[in-house]
Amino acid sequence: MNLDSIPCDFFVDISGTDCAVPFSKLNDALEVLQPGQTLMAVSGKQALLSDIPAFCRQRNLQLIDQGEMDDMFYFLISLQGH
């Protein structure tokens, strides 16, 4: 199994050189997400394993799954239904 085998509606690489870049990329990607759709975000930064769940709680997003695969950390995110 690899990252390509995980179904999602949108994909974004949130790797960045500083702590603001991943969240800027993630916010841009979330603007096109509709309720019920999923976004796969990937990064090589282990620190995001705790940052992304906190971000999802603050933004009322559902973190469906997270883990490590293909030397990357992945986060499968969905909008909460309104």
C-alpha distance (Angstrom), angle and dihedral (degrees) to the residues before:
residue distance angle dihedral
M1 . . .
N2 3.80 . .
L3 3.80 137.8 .
D4 3.82 91.9 -89.6
S5 3.80 89.6 62.1
I6 3.83 93.9 61.9
P7 3.83 108.8 92.2
C8 3.81 116.7 -127.0
D9 3.80 139.0 150.2
F10 3.80 96.6 -134.4
F11 3.81 135.5 21.8
V12 3.80 128.7 -157.9
D13 3.80 132.5 174.8
I14 3.81 105.0 -140.7
S15 3.79 95.9 -175.7
G16 3.77 110.6 134.0
T17 3.77 144.1 161.6
D18 3.80 96.7 -115.9
C19 3.77 137.8 26.7
A20 3.82 95.8 -97.8
V21 3.83 97.1 53.9
P22 3.83 98.4 69.0
F23 3.80 92.4 50.9
S24 3.80 92.9 45.1
K25 3.82 89.8 53.7
L26 3.80 90.8 44.8
N27 3.81 93.0 50.3
D28 3.82 90.8 50.1
A29 3.81 91.1 51.5
L30 3.80 93.0 46.8
E31 3.82 91.5 57.5
V32 3.82 90.6 74.9
L33 3.81 96.1 41.7
Q34 3.80 116.0 109.0
P35 3.84 125.6 -158.7
G36 3.79 109.2 -78.4
Q37 3.81 94.1 24.5
T38 3.79 122.6 110.2
L39 3.77 132.2 -137.1
M40 3.80 123.0 -155.9
A41 3.79 112.1 -152.7
V42 3.81 120.5 -174.5
S43 3.78 133.8 -171.1
G44 3.77 139.9 161.1
K45 3.82 91.3 -134.9
Q46 3.79 114.4 105.6
A47 3.82 91.6 -163.2
L48 3.81 89.3 72.3
L49 3.83 89.4 69.2
S50 3.80 87.1 82.7
D51 3.83 99.1 25.9
I52 3.82 97.7 56.1
P53 3.85 95.6 52.4
A54 3.82 89.1 50.7
F55 3.82 90.2 47.9
C56 3.81 90.3 51.0
R57 3.81 92.1 51.1
Q58 3.81 91.4 50.0
R59 3.82 92.8 48.7
N60 3.84 96.0 41.9
L61 3.81 91.1 -115.6
Q62 3.78 124.8 147.5
L63 3.80 115.1 -122.7
I64 3.80 99.6 -151.0
D65 3.80 97.3 179.3
Q66 3.78 142.3 -13.1
G67 3.75 134.2 -177.8
E68 3.77 147.5 118.0
M69 3.77 125.0 -74.5
D70 3.81 135.0 152.1
D71 3.84 89.9 9.1
M72 3.81 89.5 -60.6
F73 3.77 133.7 102.1
Y74 3.78 114.0 -126.9
F75 3.79 134.3 -161.1
L76 3.80 124.1 -167.0
I77 3.81 108.4 -157.2
S78 3.81 132.8 -176.7
L79 3.79 133.6 -176.1
Q80 3.79 115.1 -112.1
G81 3.80 112.4 -111.9
H82 3.79 114.1 -102.3
